[in-house]
Amino acid sequence: MWAYCLVKVAPLLALAPNWRQLLTSAATDEQIRTFRDHERTGRALGGDAFQKRLEKKLGRVLRRQKPGPKRAGTT
């Protein structure tokens, strides 16, 4: 079983103990709508803490901002 050298299995099993069931189950209409909304806007799909971690790692704002021109001296 050389594959276990490439992947840490425990974290994946903690996310989804039954991968076969997860991968063969259908997404709900609400989940599909949410996926498509985020795909269309290009914004990350996840909670506030997840988005903040991504912003910190990428060094840029990912969440929706107030529209319009930015005031001088603000970022």
PADONU-878589 format. One line per 10 residues: number of its first residue (from 1); their letters; for each residue x, y, z of N, C-alpha, C, O, CB. Coordinates in nm, 2 decimals. Each point is the difference from the previous one (the first is absolute). Glycine has a CB too. Example, Ala and Ser with C-alpha at 12.3 -4.5 7.8 and 13.67 -1.06 7.14 Angstrom:
BEGIN
1	as	1.32 -0.57 0.78 -0.09 0.12 0.00 0.09 0.12 0.00 0.10 0.00 0.07 -0.29 -0.12 0.05; 0.15 0.23 -0.19 0.09 0.11 0.00 -0.08 0.11 0.08 0.05 0.11 0.01 0.07 -0.17 -0.23
//
This chain:
BEGIN
1	mwayclvkva	0.08 -0.12 0.00 -0.08 0.12 0.00 0.09 0.12 0.00 0.00 0.08 0.10 -0.18 -0.20 0.02; 0.25 0.15 -0.23 0.08 0.12 -0.01 -0.07 0.13 0.00 0.06 0.10 0.03 0.10 -0.24 -0.15; -0.29 0.14 0.09 -0.08 0.12 -0.01 -0.01 0.07 0.13 -0.01 0.12 0.01 -0.12 -0.22 -0.19; 0.14 0.03 0.29 -0.01 0.06 0.13 0.12 0.08 0.04 0.00 0.08 0.09 -0.14 -0.27 -0.02; 0.25 0.18 -0.15 0.12 0.08 0.01 -0.03 0.14 -0.05 0.07 0.09 0.04 0.08 -0.30 -0.05; -0.24 0.22 -0.09 -0.02 0.13 -0.07 -0.11 0.08 0.07 0.00 0.12 -0.02 0.07 -0.23 -0.19; -0.16 0.05 0.28 -0.11 0.08 0.06 -0.01 -0.04 0.15 0.01 -0.11 0.04 -0.13 0.11 -0.27; 0.09 0.11 0.31 -0.04 -0.03 0.14 -0.14 -0.03 0.00 -0.09 0.09 -0.02 0.27 0.07 0.10; -0.22 -0.28 -0.05 -0.13 -0.05 -0.01 -0.09 0.05 0.12 -0.12 0.03 -0.03 0.21 -0.23 -0.09; -0.04 0.21 0.24 -0.08 0.04 0.11 -0.08 0.13 -0.01 -0.12 0.00 0.03 0.28 -0.13 0.11
11	pllalapnwr	-0.10 0.24 -0.19 -0.08 0.12 -0.02 -0.11 -0.01 -0.10 -0.11 0.06 0.02 0.32 0.06 0.04; -0.19 -0.20 -0.16 -0.10 -0.02 -0.10 -0.12 -0.09 0.05 -0.12 0.03 -0.02 0.29 -0.01 -0.16; -0.14 -0.12 0.26 -0.10 -0.08 0.06 -0.08 0.08 0.11 -0.12 -0.02 0.02 0.26 -0.18 -0.06; -0.07 0.30 0.10 -0.07 0.09 0.10 -0.10 0.09 -0.07 -0.11 0.03 0.05 0.31 -0.04 0.10; -0.17 0.05 -0.28 -0.09 0.08 -0.07 -0.12 -0.08 -0.05 -0.12 0.05 0.01 0.31 0.09 -0.08; -0.17 -0.26 0.02 -0.11 -0.08 -0.05 0.04 -0.15 0.02 0.08 -0.06 -0.07 -0.14 0.23 -0.11; 0.01 -0.23 0.29 0.03 -0.14 0.03 -0.04 -0.10 -0.11 0.06 -0.10 -0.01 -0.09 0.17 0.25; -0.08 -0.04 -0.31 -0.05 -0.09 -0.11 0.01 0.07 -0.13 -0.10 0.06 -0.05 -0.05 -0.17 0.21; 0.27 0.11 -0.22 0.02 0.07 -0.13 -0.09 -0.06 -0.11 -0.04 0.08 -0.09 0.28 -0.03 0.16; -0.26 -0.18 -0.07 -0.08 -0.06 -0.11 -0.14 0.06 0.00 -0.06 0.04 -0.10 0.19 -0.25 0.12
21	qlltsaatde	-0.19 0.22 0.10 -0.13 0.06 0.02 0.00 0.15 -0.04 -0.09 0.05 -0.07 0.04 -0.21 0.25; 0.15 0.23 -0.14 0.01 0.15 -0.04 0.01 0.02 -0.15 -0.07 0.08 -0.05 0.19 -0.04 0.27; -0.04 -0.12 -0.28 0.03 0.02 -0.15 -0.12 -0.05 -0.08 -0.01 0.04 -0.12 0.25 -0.06 0.16; -0.32 -0.07 0.01 -0.11 -0.05 -0.08 -0.13 0.07 0.04 -0.11 -0.03 -0.07 0.22 -0.19 0.05; -0.11 0.30 0.12 -0.13 0.07 0.03 -0.01 0.13 -0.09 0.10 0.06 -0.04 -0.09 -0.15 0.28; -0.14 0.12 -0.26 -0.02 0.12 -0.09 -0.01 0.13 0.09 -0.04 0.00 0.11 -0.09 -0.15 -0.27; 0.18 0.25 0.09 -0.01 0.13 0.07 -0.15 0.05 0.00 -0.07 -0.02 -0.10 0.32 0.08 0.03; -0.29 0.02 0.17 -0.13 0.05 0.00 -0.01 0.12 -0.09 0.10 0.06 -0.04 -0.13 -0.14 0.28; -0.09 0.12 -0.28 -0.02 0.12 -0.08 0.06 0.12 0.06 0.06 0.09 -0.07 -0.27 -0.19 -0.02; 0.20 0.12 0.22 0.06 0.11 0.07 0.15 0.00 -0.01 0.06 0.11 -0.02 -0.26 -0.11 0.18
31	qirtfrdher	0.26 -0.12 -0.14 0.15 -0.01 -0.01 0.04 0.04 -0.15 0.10 0.07 -0.01 -0.10 -0.25 0.19; -0.07 0.13 -0.27 0.04 0.03 -0.14 -0.01 0.15 -0.03 0.08 0.06 -0.07 -0.16 -0.29 0.00; -0.03 0.29 0.12 -0.02 0.15 -0.02 0.12 0.07 0.07 0.05 0.10 -0.06 -0.30 -0.13 0.05; 0.29 -0.01 0.13 0.11 0.07 0.07 0.13 -0.02 -0.08 0.07 0.10 -0.02 -0.19 -0.14 0.24; 0.14 -0.08 -0.27 0.13 -0.03 -0.08 0.00 0.09 -0.12 0.10 0.07 -0.03 -0.10 -0.30 0.11; -0.11 0.24 -0.15 -0.01 0.08 -0.12 0.01 0.15 0.03 0.07 0.07 -0.08 -0.21 -0.24 -0.02; 0.09 0.22 0.21 0.01 0.14 0.03 0.15 0.03 0.03 0.05 0.11 -0.05 -0.28 -0.11 0.15; 0.30 -0.08 -0.03 0.14 0.02 0.03 0.09 -0.02 -0.13 0.10 0.07 -0.01 -0.14 -0.14 0.25; 0.00 -0.02 -0.32 0.07 -0.02 -0.13 -0.01 0.12 -0.09 0.10 0.04 -0.06 -0.14 -0.29 0.08; -0.08 0.31 -0.02 -0.03 0.11 -0.09 0.08 0.13 0.05 0.06 0.07 -0.08 -0.29 -0.17 0.03
41	tgralggdaf	0.23 0.12 0.18 0.07 0.12 0.06 0.15 -0.02 0.01 0.08 0.10 0.01 -0.29 -0.04 0.11; 0.25 -0.19 -0.11 0.15 -0.02 0.02 0.04 0.01 0.15 0.12 0.00 0.03 -0.08 0.08 -0.26; -0.14 -0.06 0.32 0.03 0.01 0.14 0.01 -0.13 0.07 -0.06 -0.10 -0.04 -0.06 0.32 0.04; 0.21 -0.23 0.10 0.02 -0.13 0.07 -0.13 -0.04 0.07 -0.07 0.08 0.06 0.31 -0.02 -0.03; -0.27 -0.19 -0.03 -0.11 -0.06 0.07 0.05 -0.05 0.13 0.07 -0.10 0.01 -0.19 0.04 -0.23; 0.07 0.12 0.33 0.04 -0.04 0.13 -0.04 0.11 0.10 -0.04 0.11 -0.03 0.23 -0.24 -0.06; -0.17 0.09 0.22 -0.03 0.09 0.11 0.09 0.12 0.01 0.10 0.01 -0.07 -0.20 -0.21 0.19; 0.07 0.29 -0.03 0.08 0.12 0.02 0.14 -0.03 0.04 0.10 0.06 -0.05 -0.31 0.06 0.12; 0.23 -0.22 0.02 0.14 -0.03 0.04 0.08 -0.06 -0.11 0.12 0.03 -0.02 -0.21 -0.08 0.25; 0.02 -0.04 -0.31 0.07 -0.05 -0.12 0.04 0.11 -0.10 0.12 -0.01 -0.05 -0.25 -0.20 0.08
51	qkrlekklgr	0.05 0.30 -0.06 0.03 0.11 -0.09 0.11 0.09 0.06 0.08 0.04 -0.08 -0.32 -0.05 -0.01; 0.24 0.03 0.21 0.10 0.09 0.06 0.14 -0.07 -0.01 0.10 0.06 -0.03 -0.27 0.04 0.19; 0.17 -0.24 -0.14 0.13 -0.07 -0.01 0.05 0.01 -0.15 0.12 0.02 -0.02 -0.19 -0.18 0.21; -0.02 0.14 -0.28 0.04 0.01 -0.14 0.05 0.14 -0.03 0.10 0.01 -0.07 -0.27 -0.18 0.01; 0.10 0.27 0.10 0.05 0.14 -0.02 0.14 0.02 0.06 0.08 0.07 -0.07 -0.32 0.01 0.07; 0.26 -0.13 0.12 0.13 0.02 0.06 0.11 -0.07 -0.08 0.11 0.05 -0.02 -0.22 -0.03 0.24; 0.08 -0.15 -0.27 0.10 -0.07 -0.07 0.03 0.06 -0.14 0.11 0.00 -0.05 -0.19 -0.21 0.17; -0.03 0.26 -0.18 0.02 0.06 -0.14 0.04 0.14 0.00 0.04 0.06 -0.10 -0.21 -0.22 0.03; 0.15 0.23 0.19 0.04 0.14 0.01 -0.10 0.09 -0.08 0.05 0.11 -0.05 0.19 -0.18 0.08; -0.36 0.03 -0.04 -0.10 0.09 -0.07 -0.14 -0.03 0.05 -0.03 -0.10 0.06 0.17 0.10 -0.27
61	vlrrqkpgpk	-0.23 0.10 0.19 -0.14 -0.01 0.05 -0.08 -0.09 -0.10 0.01 0.02 -0.12 0.01 0.21 0.23; -0.09 -0.32 -0.06 -0.08 -0.09 -0.08 -0.15 0.02 0.02 -0.08 -0.02 -0.09 0.26 -0.15 0.10; -0.21 0.22 0.11 -0.15 0.02 0.03 -0.05 0.12 -0.07 0.07 0.09 -0.04 -0.04 -0.19 0.26; -0.16 0.11 -0.24 -0.07 0.11 -0.07 0.03 0.13 0.08 -0.01 0.00 0.12 -0.17 -0.16 -0.21; 0.21 0.26 0.02 0.03 0.13 0.06 -0.11 0.10 -0.05 -0.08 -0.03 -0.09 0.33 -0.01 0.09; -0.26 0.15 0.07 -0.09 0.11 -0.03 0.03 0.05 -0.15 0.11 0.03 -0.03 -0.14 0.03 0.28; -0.07 -0.05 -0.33 0.02 0.04 -0.14 0.04 0.15 -0.01 -0.03 0.08 0.10 -0.13 -0.26 -0.18; 0.21 0.22 -0.03 0.04 0.14 -0.02 0.14 0.03 0.02 0.08 -0.09 0.04 -0.30 0.14 0.03; 0.26 0.07 -0.10 0.14 0.04 0.01 0.04 0.00 0.15 -0.08 0.03 0.08 0.07 0.11 -0.30; 0.14 -0.17 0.24 0.05 0.00 0.13 0.05 0.14 0.04 0.05 0.07 -0.09 0.02 -0.31 0.07
71	ragtt	-0.08 0.27 0.14 0.05 0.13 0.05 0.15 0.01 0.01 0.06 -0.11 0.02 -0.28 0.14 0.11; 0.27 0.08 -0.16 0.15 0.01 0.01 0.05 -0.03 0.14 -0.06 0.04 0.10 0.05 0.14 -0.28; 0.12 -0.25 0.18 0.06 -0.03 0.13 -0.05 -0.13 0.07 0.04 -0.03 0.11 0.00 0.27 -0.09; -0.14 -0.31 -0.08 -0.05 -0.12 0.06 0.03 -0.12 -0.10 0.02 0.02 -0.12 -0.20 0.11 0.24; 0.19 -0.25 -0.06 0.03 -0.11 -0.08 -0.11 -0.10 0.01 0.01 -0.11 -0.06 0.23 0.14 0.09
//
